[in-house]
Amino acid sequence: MVEFDGAHSLSSSASQTFEDQNRLPQIDDIVKSSNRTYHLIAILGEGGYGKVFHAIQNGKSYALKAEKYKSSMLHIEIAVLKTALKRGAEHICELHDYGAVKPDFVFMVVTLLGKDLYKLRNEQPDRHFSISSAVRVGIHTCKAIEELHSCAFLSRDIKPGNYAVGLEINKQHKRFFLFDFGLARRYLDKNGKHQKSRGEIGWRGTTRYGSLKAHQKQDLGRRDDLESWFYCLVEITCGMLPWRHVADRDIAYQGKMKARKEGRKEFLMNCPKQYDFIMALIDRLNFADQPNYNDIYKLLDQMIQIREEHSVLMDEQYDWEEDETTSPQQLNGAQMTE
C-alpha cells in the first residue's frame, strides 16, 4: 500500500520535470486531499491517461478519478462540476473533493453512480426500453444537458456511456446523472456573451452520436449536444441506430443525413410521433441559438400523459428494476472517457 498526499492546487511548479513520473495510484493505495483520506478498494474503469476507483472515506463510497499529471484535463471537469455544484444541478454528478499529487497525478472525487445508460440498455432482452422508461430517461437526460448549458458549458460528447443512474443507497436510483466532461468547453465569454464560431476545428465527440456539425468538423453549440441526446433517445427506444456498426465517419454522416430525408420514416418507425417534432425542433437551431428545452419537455410529457390514462405513472419502476435494483455491487465501470 502506498500513501499519496495531495493538496487543493492543480498548478504545477515551473521547476518540476515529468520524465519517468506520472505514476497513477493502485488498488489499496491511500490518497489524501487537504482534509480527507481515501482508501482505493477497486478499479471501476481505466483509459490511456487515468483510472477511476471505488474509494472509501469515513465509511462512505465515492468514485475517485485520477489522471496523469502531465496530460490531465481534469481541470476542465473540475471547473464544470464546481459550477454545477454552485448552481444546485440535480442531474450532474456531484463534486466532493479534488487535489494534486505532484508530479504524479491529479484527482477528483465525485458521487459514486450505478450502471451507465449504455449498459442498462444492452441488458434488456431486445436492447431497448419500454416507451414509459425511455421517455422518463429522456426527460432526465435532457434536463442534465439543460443544467450543463446553464453553467455556460457544452459537453460535446453526449452519449449513453456518459449517463449513469444513481444508487439506491443514496436514494437516487430513480435519477440519471451526466458525468465525464473531458471534452467540455465554455461557450460564453467572460461578459456572458456567446463565443463566436471558430469555423472548422476538427472532430469532437463519438461517431455514433456525433452531430451533423461535428461530422463537418465545425464549431459546436448547444444544439449539437441536443442532437447527440436525440440519437441516444431513439436508440434506447428502438434498440438501434441505422449507422450503429459504422466506423467510417463519412458513412455515418450520410446515414444521419438520410434520416432527415428519404430515410426519416424508417429512422423513426418504432418511435412515438412526438420524436419527429423533437428532431425538427433541434434541426432548426443555429449555432448560437438558445434551445427551448420546455418545448422538448412538453412533447415528452404528452407521451407520459397518454400513458397515465392507462395507469402508467412517472414514478413507476424502470424496466431494469423489475429484476434487480441497482446497488454498489453493480457499479458503473465507465466513469471515465473511453
VENBEL-V688434 format. One record per backbone hydrogen bond with DSSP energy under -1.0 kcal/mol. NH is the residue of the N-H (numbers start at 1). CO is the residue of the C=O. E is the energy in kcal/mol with one decimal. If there is no record, write none. Layout:
# VENBEL-V688434
nh co e
NH CO E
NH CO E
This chain:
# VENBEL-V688434
nh co e
4 30 -3.7
6 32 -2.9
7 100 -1.3
16 13 -1.6
21 18 -2.0
28 40 -3.6
29 26 -2.0
30 2 -3.0
31 38 -2.7
32 4 -2.5
33 36 -2.7
38 31 -3.0
39 56 -2.4
40 29 -2.5
41 54 -2.8
42 54 -1.0
44 52 -3.3
45 52 -1.4
47 50 -2.8
51 66 -2.3
52 45 -3.2
53 64 -3.0
54 42 -2.9
55 62 -2.7
56 39 -2.3
57 60 -2.4
60 57 -1.8
62 55 -2.6
63 110 -2.6
64 53 -2.5
65 108 -2.6
66 51 -2.9
67 106 -2.4
68 49 -2.7
69 104 -2.4
72 68 -1.4
76 73 -1.5
77 73 -1.0
78 74 -3.1
79 75 -1.9
80 76 -2.2
81 77 -2.8
82 78 -2.6
83 79 -1.8
84 80 -2.5
85 81 -2.3
86 82 -2.0
87 83 -1.8
88 85 -1.0
89 84 -2.5
93 178 -2.4
96 109 -3.5
97 109 -1.5
99 107 -2.3
100 7 -1.4
101 105 -3.5
104 101 -1.8
105 101 -2.0
106 67 -2.3
107 99 -2.7
108 65 -1.9
109 97 -3.2
110 63 -2.8
111 94 -1.8
114 165 -3.4
117 160 -1.1
117 163 -2.2
120 116 -2.3
121 117 -2.2
122 118 -2.1
123 119 -1.5
124 121 -1.6
127 124 -1.7
129 236 -3.6
134 130 -3.0
135 131 -2.6
136 132 -1.7
137 133 -2.7
138 134 -2.4
139 135 -2.0
140 136 -2.1
141 137 -2.8
142 138 -2.0
143 139 -2.2
144 140 -1.7
145 141 -1.3
146 142 -2.4
147 143 -2.6
148 144 -2.2
149 145 -2.7
150 146 -2.0
152 149 -1.8
153 148 -1.7
154 185 -2.6
162 159 -2.0
163 160 -1.7
164 177 -2.2
165 115 -2.2
166 172 -1.0
166 175 -2.4
168 326 -1.0
171 168 -2.0
172 167 -2.4
175 172 -1.7
177 164 -2.8
178 91 -2.7
179 162 -2.5
184 181 -1.4
185 154 -1.5
187 152 -2.0
189 193 -3.2
192 189 -2.1
195 187 -3.2
201 217 -2.8
202 217 -1.3
210 206 -2.0
215 211 -1.9
216 212 -1.6
217 214 -1.4
218 213 -2.8
219 199 -1.3
225 221 -1.0
226 222 -1.7
227 223 -2.3
228 224 -2.2
229 225 -2.2
230 226 -2.3
231 227 -1.8
232 228 -1.7
233 229 -2.3
234 230 -2.5
235 231 -2.2
236 232 -2.5
237 233 -1.3
238 234 -2.9
239 235 -2.7
244 241 -2.3
246 243 -1.8
252 248 -2.2
253 249 -2.5
254 250 -2.0
255 251 -1.9
256 252 -2.0
257 253 -2.3
258 254 -2.4
259 255 -1.6
260 257 -1.4
261 258 -1.5
263 258 -2.4
264 261 -1.6
267 263 -2.7
268 264 -2.1
269 266 -1.1
271 268 -1.8
275 272 -1.8
278 274 -2.1
279 275 -2.5
280 276 -1.8
281 277 -2.3
282 278 -2.1
283 279 -2.6
284 280 -1.2
285 282 -1.4
289 286 -1.1
293 291 -1.2
296 292 -1.0
297 293 -2.4
298 294 -2.6
299 295 -1.6
300 296 -2.2
301 297 -3.2
302 298 -1.7
304 300 -1.4
305 301 -2.9
306 302 -2.0
307 303 -2.0
308 304 -2.6
309 305 -1.2
310 307 -1.7
311 308 -2.0
312 307 -1.8
316 313 -1.5
321 318 -1.3
322 319 -1.2
324 320 -1.2
330 327 -2.4
332 113 -1.1
336 334 -2.1
